[in-house]
């Protein structure tokens, strides 16, 4: 099982790019996929639109025939590597303990805070759902994630490194 989303704009704290990998791991699912990660706008160098759908940029302007990965993509890659390490420690500590500590260090939350309560719309056919209803159904998690600070992932990374040292 996996879910998809879009990357946050570059104007948000750097740790925002790590929320979806962490959420997938906290949920115990296989992962996530970003939607449209190569669309930085008509001219990302001089008319940047916030990069909400860009994790890689064209290298043409600099004579590079390959994409240039964004800093956010590198931060996210590091987070995924940390999560793989963290998951590997489940043979030494209960997974619930690892998840609880990672969530706490990320933003003071608990793993259950990353789940939205079952909404009433779930009892109706998806063809009847509206974007407003979906937004309302996911508002508790969105509010919890508003507390994400720029150093949120660093706190989780330090936890992973502490575990690796023992």
Buried (B, 14 or more C-beta within 10 A) or exposed (E): EEEEEBBBBBEBBBBBBBBBBBBBBBBEEEBBEBEEBEBBBEEBEEEBBBBBBBBBBBEEEEEEEEBBEBEBBEBBBBBBEBBEBBBEBEEEEEBEEBBBBBBBBBBEBEBEBBEBEEBEBEEEEEEEBEEEBEEBBEEBBEEBBEEBBEEBBBBBBEBBEEBEEE
